[in-house]
Amino acid sequence: MIDVKKVRDYGNFYYLTFYFPYKDGYFVCQKDLLVEGTLEEFEKLFEDKLERMV
């Protein structure tokens, strides 16, 4: 969680941005493919970094 810079919520997916020096500076997480936990639990983990784009 500490390496995540920002999480953007685009409705159907989350766009995670990481701090440097990660090789891939971003990651796309499709909401309907999450199999452990709930969306509410996921958003609670990143509540201070979550940005709603829709």
N, C-alpha and C positions, 0 to 999 in steps of 0.2 A: 504494500500500500504506500509505503514511503517513497518509492521510486516513481509513482504516478504523479504527473504534473497537473493534468486536467482531464476531466471526463465530460464529454458532451453527449447529451441525450437528443437523438434525432428522431425519436418516435419508435421506429422499428429496431434501432441498433444504438449502441454506445460507441463513441470514438474516444479511445484512451490515448493520451499523449504522455510520453515518459521524459524524464530528465536526461540530459547528456550524461554519459557517453554511450548509451544504448545504440546498437547498430540499427535496429528498426525503431525509429522514434515514435511510432504510433501502432495501434492495434484496434481492429474493428470487432466488436462483440455483438452478434445478432441476438436479440432478446429471446426469441422463441426457441433458440438452441440451448439456453441455460437449463441444465438438468439437476443441479444441486442448489437447494435454497430457493428463495423467492426474489422477485425484482426489488421488493421493499428492503430485503436484507442486503442486496447488492448496493442499492442506493445509500443505505445507511453507512456502509463501509467508506463511501466516497462523498458523504454529504457536504463536506467543506470544499470539495473540488468539483462538484457536479454543476453543470451549466445546461439548462434546458434550451434547446434550439428550435423547438416546435411551438 
